[in-house]
């Protein structure tokens, strides 16, 4: 017999699907939250048959269970822990640990992709195109590569995962992977996913108006309260406000928070680690402990939402050769313009600032971080230019 203890997200459940494809009725599976795993491991050692082969995927255990697993293994027990998070690399010191963050080709791994390779190498599962395609979708979503590759099927697979129960998702995927040559969504799934995308778009538009900005430990964070669609919300807000280093998404009801970034220079797993959490460089999370609550809730609750840039402009556009006009809440006007091929400058209410910038993006980031400006509408921009012309004449 086999027992699999895995995470309750798409990557963790992907491991469960592979385990059922490999072992059928001979495997029992329990999906856990990060905090719930240790109780399951303790229960296994107290109640389960010691001849059962224990798999742990996509999650880490506490120090006590780490030692219990080692004793179990040394006494002849069968156990394999498979993970892909940097915080779990120390498990490679044990014979039963297999943690890989990047594969030999330099691609980020997922628990599902690592378990798939394990089962293939141990001849416990026969691979197929459909299974390989499913595994790759899970890997790309979990590692955030789907956004870089514009792989909408990976995003839609995760959306489907949350639209149905875990049992129904498992049943659908197992049947499809056993009988299909290639992975696909059926017509009904396509229709509900299209409806879900419309719902997500409306949700993101609403939350975009609630985002506040703060500086914490030298990084600029956008803070928003949300209970749903954390990945999609973090991704869209990150692209909408690239001057922010990361987006912090607070789920008050769940007493948890997630961190997302679109930038390569920011590792949000390090941010989450300060509050006892972890994850990936571009997507991580933690419990809403007292310190995190103080930094992201208490200290930001009084802040006004980040103003939105004007949309549908034809003339006052970012990086325009005519320059770009911004305003802040004090009605100050900031004019960002190109001086030469390597220099951009800013005028504040007609007075040139000392700072210059090597790119438009660098200048805009400076303005939005320090003055919380927004892009004004075309009519205000045209009036500004007309006044400048009259003043110069």
C-alpha positions, 0 to 999 in steps of 0.5 A: 500500500501507498499513502500520499500526503500532499498540498491542497493546491493545483500542484499538490493535487497534480501529485495525487492524480499521478499517484492514482494513475500509478497505483490505482486503488493501492494508494490513499491520499490526503490533501493538506494545508501547510499547517495541517501536514504535521498532524497527518504525519504524526497520525501516520506514525501512530496509526498507519501500517508501518509497511505502507510506503509514505510519499510527502509532496509539495510540503515540508514537515516540522523538526520533530516530524523530520526526525521521526521520518529519519528514524522510520527510514532507518528502521526499514520504513519506506518514505519519499519526500519530494519538493521544489521549494528553496526552503526544503533543500536541507531534506537532500541531506537525507536518503529519503529527501529529493528536492530540486528547484531547477532541473538540469535544463535550468527550468523551475520544477514543480512537485508534480513534475518531480513526482512524474520523473520519479514514477517514470524512472522507477517504472511505476507509471507509463508516460504519455503525451496527455500526462506530460502535457498536463504535468507541464501545465501544472509546472508552468502555472506553479512556477509562474512561467505561464505568464512569461510564456502567455500560456493561457491553458495553464491559467485556465487549468488552475481556474478549473481546479477552483471551479469544481471540487477536488474529487471532481477535478481528480476524476475528470483529469484521471479519466482524461489522462487515461483515455486521451492522446493529448490533454484538452478541455471539453466544451462544457469546461471551455464555456464555464472558463470563459464565464469565469474569466469575465468574472475575474476581470470584473473582480480585478477592476474593483480591486484595482480601485482599492490598492494602497501603496506602502514602503516596507523594508526598503521595498514598495508594496501594493496592498489589497484585501481579497479572498479570491483569485490571488494569482490573477489579481497579483499578476494584473496589479503587478503589470498595472503598477510596475513601480511597485516591487510586489503585491501583498494580498490579504485574506482577513477571513482566512488569516493568510496573505500572499505575495506576488511579483512580476520583477526578477530583482524581487524574491517574494519568498524572502518577504514571506520568510520574514513572517514565517512563510515561504514559496517561490521567488514570484509567488509566496505566502504566509499566515497573517501573524501579528507582525505581518498584520501590523506591517500590512494592515495596521500601518496601511489602513489609513492610506488612500488607494493608489490613483489610477492612470487615465485610460484611452488617452491618445496624446498623453501617453507613456513615453510620448515624444511630447512628454508625459503629464502627471498629477498628485493629490495636491494638484501638483503637475509633473512633466516627464520628458526626454532630454536626449537619447540617454536622459529623461528629466522631470519638471514639477510645476514648471521647475526642473528637478535635479534628478535625471533618469536613464529611461522613461520607466525609471522616471515614472517609477520615481514619480509614482513611488515618491509622489503617488502621481497618476497619468492625467487625461488628454484634455488636461494635457492639451491645456498644459501644452497650450499654456506652455506654448503661450508662455514661451511666446 
